[in-house]
Amino acid sequence: MQFKKIQLFPVITNQEQSVLLKLEDFILGIIDEEIVKFFSQISLSMNGLTAIKHGIQLEEIANELWQQVFGEINEYLIQEGVFQKPKYKKGEGRYLQCIYFE
């Protein structure tokens, strides 16, 4: 008998969501000051970046950098077996998903 692999998604209820929000606040409280300091320091040396030369706002560049960091964190969590590797969706790429219930 062969079994078909299915994609599993974390299911989060209000109770878990409140815990996750507290965890998010805790983590952001730890890294927020460092992130602000980092972007303040690199903004002084970013004038040579192609994105700056083409008029891209620093906030947009920071958002793209954050997406890259976030993606690497997700890849690490997948590698460690915390999450399954998500399937590629045409026009969307790969991203982790979860289901929220209220």
Rosetta constraint file for C-alpha pairs under 8 A:
AtomPair CA 7 CA 84 HARMONIC 7.63 0.50
AtomPair CA 7 CA 86 HARMONIC 7.67 0.50
AtomPair CA 8 CA 84 HARMONIC 7.44 0.50
AtomPair CA 9 CA 97 HARMONIC 6.18 0.50
AtomPair CA 9 CA 98 HARMONIC 5.06 0.50
AtomPair CA 9 CA 99 HARMONIC 6.66 0.50
AtomPair CA 10 CA 97 HARMONIC 7.45 0.50
AtomPair CA 10 CA 98 HARMONIC 4.85 0.50
AtomPair CA 10 CA 99 HARMONIC 6.25 0.50
AtomPair CA 11 CA 98 HARMONIC 5.91 0.50
AtomPair CA 11 CA 99 HARMONIC 4.76 0.50
AtomPair CA 11 CA 100 HARMONIC 5.99 0.50
AtomPair CA 11 CA 101 HARMONIC 7.39 0.50
AtomPair CA 12 CA 16 HARMONIC 5.65 0.50
AtomPair CA 12 CA 17 HARMONIC 6.14 0.50
AtomPair CA 12 CA 98 HARMONIC 7.20 0.50
AtomPair CA 12 CA 99 HARMONIC 6.00 0.50
AtomPair CA 12 CA 100 HARMONIC 4.80 0.50
AtomPair CA 12 CA 101 HARMONIC 6.15 0.50
AtomPair CA 13 CA 17 HARMONIC 5.98 0.50
AtomPair CA 13 CA 100 HARMONIC 5.79 0.50
AtomPair CA 13 CA 101 HARMONIC 4.77 0.50
AtomPair CA 13 CA 102 HARMONIC 5.87 0.50
AtomPair CA 14 CA 18 HARMONIC 6.18 0.50
AtomPair CA 14 CA 100 HARMONIC 7.77 0.50
AtomPair CA 14 CA 101 HARMONIC 6.69 0.50
AtomPair CA 14 CA 102 HARMONIC 5.49 0.50
AtomPair CA 15 CA 19 HARMONIC 6.60 0.50
AtomPair CA 16 CA 20 HARMONIC 6.12 0.50
AtomPair CA 17 CA 21 HARMONIC 6.06 0.50
AtomPair CA 18 CA 22 HARMONIC 6.25 0.50
AtomPair CA 19 CA 23 HARMONIC 6.18 0.50
AtomPair CA 20 CA 24 HARMONIC 6.01 0.50
AtomPair CA 21 CA 25 HARMONIC 6.14 0.50
AtomPair CA 22 CA 26 HARMONIC 6.12 0.50
AtomPair CA 23 CA 27 HARMONIC 6.14 0.50
AtomPair CA 24 CA 28 HARMONIC 6.01 0.50
AtomPair CA 25 CA 29 HARMONIC 5.93 0.50
AtomPair CA 26 CA 30 HARMONIC 6.49 0.50
AtomPair CA 27 CA 31 HARMONIC 6.35 0.50
AtomPair CA 28 CA 32 HARMONIC 5.19 0.50
AtomPair CA 29 CA 33 HARMONIC 7.58 0.50
AtomPair CA 30 CA 34 HARMONIC 7.97 0.50
AtomPair CA 31 CA 35 HARMONIC 6.09 0.50
AtomPair CA 32 CA 36 HARMONIC 6.25 0.50
AtomPair CA 33 CA 37 HARMONIC 6.13 0.50
AtomPair CA 34 CA 38 HARMONIC 5.94 0.50
AtomPair CA 35 CA 39 HARMONIC 6.21 0.50
AtomPair CA 36 CA 40 HARMONIC 6.05 0.50
AtomPair CA 37 CA 41 HARMONIC 6.16 0.50
AtomPair CA 38 CA 42 HARMONIC 6.23 0.50
AtomPair CA 39 CA 43 HARMONIC 5.77 0.50
AtomPair CA 39 CA 62 HARMONIC 7.60 0.50
AtomPair CA 40 CA 44 HARMONIC 7.06 0.50
AtomPair CA 41 CA 45 HARMONIC 7.44 0.50
AtomPair CA 42 CA 46 HARMONIC 6.08 0.50
AtomPair CA 43 CA 47 HARMONIC 7.64 0.50
AtomPair CA 43 CA 58 HARMONIC 7.58 0.50
AtomPair CA 46 CA 52 HARMONIC 7.13 0.50
AtomPair CA 47 CA 52 HARMONIC 6.05 0.50
AtomPair CA 47 CA 53 HARMONIC 7.17 0.50
AtomPair CA 48 CA 52 HARMONIC 7.03 0.50
AtomPair CA 48 CA 53 HARMONIC 6.99 0.50
AtomPair CA 49 CA 53 HARMONIC 6.36 0.50
AtomPair CA 50 CA 54 HARMONIC 6.22 0.50
AtomPair CA 51 CA 55 HARMONIC 6.45 0.50
AtomPair CA 51 CA 56 HARMONIC 5.32 0.50
AtomPair CA 51 CA 61 HARMONIC 7.53 0.50
AtomPair CA 52 CA 56 HARMONIC 5.33 0.50
AtomPair CA 52 CA 57 HARMONIC 7.11 0.50
AtomPair CA 52 CA 58 HARMONIC 7.58 0.50
AtomPair CA 56 CA 60 HARMONIC 6.63 0.50
AtomPair CA 56 CA 61 HARMONIC 7.02 0.50
AtomPair CA 57 CA 61 HARMONIC 6.55 0.50
AtomPair CA 58 CA 62 HARMONIC 6.08 0.50
AtomPair CA 59 CA 63 HARMONIC 6.10 0.50
AtomPair CA 60 CA 64 HARMONIC 6.27 0.50
AtomPair CA 61 CA 65 HARMONIC 6.22 0.50
AtomPair CA 62 CA 66 HARMONIC 6.08 0.50
AtomPair CA 63 CA 67 HARMONIC 6.21 0.50
AtomPair CA 64 CA 68 HARMONIC 6.34 0.50
AtomPair CA 65 CA 69 HARMONIC 6.32 0.50
AtomPair CA 66 CA 70 HARMONIC 5.93 0.50
AtomPair CA 67 CA 71 HARMONIC 5.94 0.50
AtomPair CA 68 CA 72 HARMONIC 6.29 0.50
AtomPair CA 69 CA 73 HARMONIC 6.27 0.50
AtomPair CA 70 CA 74 HARMONIC 6.24 0.50
AtomPair CA 71 CA 75 HARMONIC 6.20 0.50
AtomPair CA 72 CA 76 HARMONIC 6.20 0.50
AtomPair CA 73 CA 77 HARMONIC 6.28 0.50
AtomPair CA 74 CA 78 HARMONIC 6.18 0.50
AtomPair CA 74 CA 96 HARMONIC 7.70 0.50
AtomPair CA 75 CA 79 HARMONIC 6.10 0.50
AtomPair CA 76 CA 80 HARMONIC 6.16 0.50
AtomPair CA 77 CA 81 HARMONIC 6.29 0.50
AtomPair CA 77 CA 82 HARMONIC 5.21 0.50
AtomPair CA 77 CA 83 HARMONIC 6.09 0.50
AtomPair CA 78 CA 82 HARMONIC 5.70 0.50
AtomPair CA 78 CA 83 HARMONIC 4.77 0.50
AtomPair CA 78 CA 84 HARMONIC 5.70 0.50
AtomPair CA 78 CA 85 HARMONIC 5.79 0.50
AtomPair CA 83 CA 96 HARMONIC 7.91 0.50
AtomPair CA 85 CA 96 HARMONIC 7.91 0.50
AtomPair CA 86 CA 94 HARMONIC 5.77 0.50
AtomPair CA 86 CA 95 HARMONIC 6.06 0.50
AtomPair CA 86 CA 96 HARMONIC 6.03 0.50
AtomPair CA 87 CA 94 HARMONIC 5.99 0.50
AtomPair CA 87 CA 95 HARMONIC 7.94 0.50
AtomPair CA 88 CA 92 HARMONIC 7.55 0.50
AtomPair CA 88 CA 93 HARMONIC 5.18 0.50
AtomPair CA 88 CA 94 HARMONIC 4.69 0.50
AtomPair CA 88 CA 95 HARMONIC 7.98 0.50
AtomPair CA 89 CA 93 HARMONIC 5.15 0.50
AtomPair CA 89 CA 94 HARMONIC 6.32 0.50
